[in-house]
Amino acid sequence: MPVVICYRHNERLDAFILNERLLLEDVPTQLVQFDSTGQTTEDLCGGLCQQLSDATHLIGVLSSEGAQQWWTAWLMGAAVMASRRVSLYQSGAQSLPEHLGKWPVMRSREHIELFVRAYHDERTFERAMSLPPVRLHSVDRSNADFFHADLKAKIRRGF
């Protein structure tokens, strides 16, 4: 049930801080650097698909520049197709593009705390957090949508 934290080299400090914070809260994580430097597109996509298959959540660490890259749209699409809970962590002060507004966007330490609470709530209530061999896609999709809506609402309200 790890959380995959996907980042580009430029956002590694934010990714490492986020990773340490989640580990302190007993949330298992997997850091995945998603840069095209020295890797083929096929290697990048194949590696991420493998990481997503072993996880229940994805956090994309994005700057406004990274949000415009091709891989961001691909990453979101792959996570949604796999019915993963998707969240974004905004790196930098500029806002992310409007099309990424479907998913919760964390910008501060308080938002990370809200993510941790939502993660633990899912674990407590066992909302399809395990990864059985045969998945009930509609149940996963409904639970992922609930997670997105709930976390977005909490971030908007501030609690």
C-alpha positions as CSV (number, residue, x, y, z in Angstrom):
1,M,0.0,0.0,0.0
2,P,2.8,2.4,-0.7
3,V,2.4,6.0,-1.9
4,V,4.3,6.6,-5.0
5,I,5.9,10.1,-5.0
6,C,6.8,11.0,-8.5
7,Y,9.1,14.0,-9.2
8,R,11.5,15.6,-11.6
9,H,15.1,16.3,-10.7
10,N,14.3,20.0,-10.1
11,E,11.7,19.1,-7.5
12,R,13.7,16.5,-5.6
13,L,14.1,18.6,-2.4
14,D,10.3,19.0,-2.1
15,A,9.9,15.2,-2.9
16,F,12.4,14.2,-0.2
17,I,10.8,16.5,2.4
18,L,7.3,15.1,1.5
19,N,8.7,11.5,1.6
20,E,10.3,12.0,5.1
21,R,7.0,13.6,6.4
22,L,5.0,10.6,5.2
23,L,7.4,8.1,6.6
24,L,7.2,9.8,10.0
25,E,3.5,9.2,9.9
26,D,3.9,5.5,9.1
27,V,2.9,5.9,5.5
28,P,5.0,3.6,3.2
29,T,6.4,5.5,0.2
30,Q,8.3,4.9,-3.0
31,L,10.2,7.8,-4.6
32,V,10.3,7.7,-8.4
33,Q,12.3,10.3,-10.3
34,F,10.5,10.9,-13.7
35,D,13.0,12.7,-15.9
36,S,13.9,11.9,-19.4
37,T,17.6,12.5,-18.8
38,G,19.4,9.3,-19.7
39,Q,16.3,7.2,-20.0
40,T,14.1,6.3,-22.9
41,T,10.4,7.2,-22.9
42,E,9.7,3.5,-22.9
43,D,11.9,2.9,-19.8
44,L,10.2,5.8,-18.0
45,C,6.7,4.7,-18.7
46,G,7.4,1.0,-18.0
47,G,9.0,1.8,-14.7
48,L,6.2,4.0,-13.5
49,C,3.5,1.5,-14.6
50,Q,5.3,-1.1,-12.4
51,Q,5.5,1.3,-9.5
52,L,1.8,2.2,-9.9
53,S,0.7,-1.4,-9.9
54,D,2.3,-1.9,-6.5
55,A,0.8,1.3,-4.9
56,T,-2.6,2.6,-3.9
57,H,-1.8,6.4,-4.1
58,L,0.2,8.7,-6.3
59,I,1.6,12.1,-5.4
60,G,3.0,14.1,-8.3
61,V,5.4,16.8,-7.2
62,L,5.0,19.5,-9.8
63,S,6.3,23.0,-10.5
64,S,4.3,25.2,-13.0
65,E,7.0,24.3,-15.6
66,G,6.7,20.5,-14.9
67,A,2.9,20.7,-15.1
68,Q,3.2,21.7,-18.8
69,Q,5.4,18.7,-19.7
70,W,4.0,15.7,-21.7
71,W,4.7,13.3,-18.9
72,T,2.4,15.0,-16.4
73,A,-0.7,14.3,-18.6
74,W,0.6,10.7,-19.1
75,L,1.2,10.2,-15.4
76,M,-2.3,11.4,-14.5
77,G,-3.9,9.3,-17.1
78,A,-1.9,6.1,-16.1
79,A,-2.9,6.7,-12.4
80,V,-6.6,7.3,-13.2
81,M,-6.7,4.2,-15.5
82,A,-5.3,2.2,-12.6
83,S,-7.9,3.7,-10.1
84,R,-5.2,5.1,-7.9
85,R,-5.7,8.0,-5.5
86,V,-4.0,10.9,-7.1
87,S,-2.8,14.1,-5.4
88,L,-0.4,16.8,-6.4
89,Y,2.1,18.7,-4.4
90,Q,2.8,22.1,-5.8
91,S,6.4,23.0,-5.9
92,G,7.0,26.8,-6.2
93,A,4.8,29.8,-6.0
94,Q,3.2,29.8,-9.4
95,S,-0.2,28.1,-9.7
96,L,-0.7,24.9,-11.6
97,P,-2.8,24.8,-14.9
98,E,-6.5,24.7,-14.5
99,H,-6.8,21.2,-16.0
100,L,-5.0,19.7,-13.0
101,G,-7.7,21.0,-10.7
102,K,-9.6,17.7,-10.8
103,W,-7.2,16.4,-8.2
104,P,-6.3,17.7,-4.7
105,V,-3.3,20.1,-4.8
106,M,-1.2,20.3,-1.7
107,R,0.8,23.5,-1.1
108,S,1.7,23.5,2.5
109,R,2.6,21.4,5.5
110,E,-1.0,21.6,6.7
111,H,-2.1,20.1,3.4
112,I,0.3,17.2,3.9
113,E,-1.2,16.6,7.3
114,L,-4.7,16.4,5.7
115,F,-3.4,13.9,3.1
116,V,-2.0,11.7,6.0
117,R,-5.3,11.8,7.8
118,A,-7.2,10.9,4.6
119,Y,-4.7,8.0,4.0
120,H,-5.1,6.7,7.5
121,D,-8.9,7.0,7.2
122,E,-8.9,4.9,4.1
123,R,-6.8,2.3,5.9
124,T,-9.1,2.3,8.9
125,F,-12.3,2.0,6.9
126,E,-10.6,-0.4,4.4
127,R,-11.8,1.4,1.3
128,A,-10.3,-1.0,-1.3
129,M,-6.8,-0.2,0.0
130,S,-5.5,-3.7,-0.6
131,L,-4.5,-4.8,-4.0
132,P,-6.2,-8.1,-4.7
133,P,-5.4,-10.1,-7.8
134,V,-8.9,-9.6,-9.2
135,R,-9.9,-6.0,-8.7
136,L,-13.4,-4.6,-8.7
137,H,-12.7,-1.7,-10.9
138,S,-16.0,0.2,-10.2
139,V,-15.4,-0.1,-6.4
140,D,-11.9,1.2,-6.8
141,R,-13.0,4.0,-9.1
142,S,-15.7,5.1,-6.6
143,N,-13.3,5.0,-3.7
144,A,-10.7,6.9,-5.6
145,D,-13.2,9.6,-6.6
146,F,-14.4,9.8,-3.0
147,F,-10.8,10.2,-1.8
148,H,-10.2,13.0,-4.4
149,A,-13.4,14.9,-3.5
150,D,-12.9,14.5,0.3
151,L,-9.2,15.7,0.3
152,K,-10.0,18.6,-2.0
153,A,-12.8,19.7,0.3
154,K,-10.6,19.4,3.3
155,I,-7.8,21.4,1.7
156,R,-10.3,24.1,0.6
157,R,-11.7,24.3,4.1
158,G,-8.3,24.1,5.8
159,F,-9.2,21.1,8.0
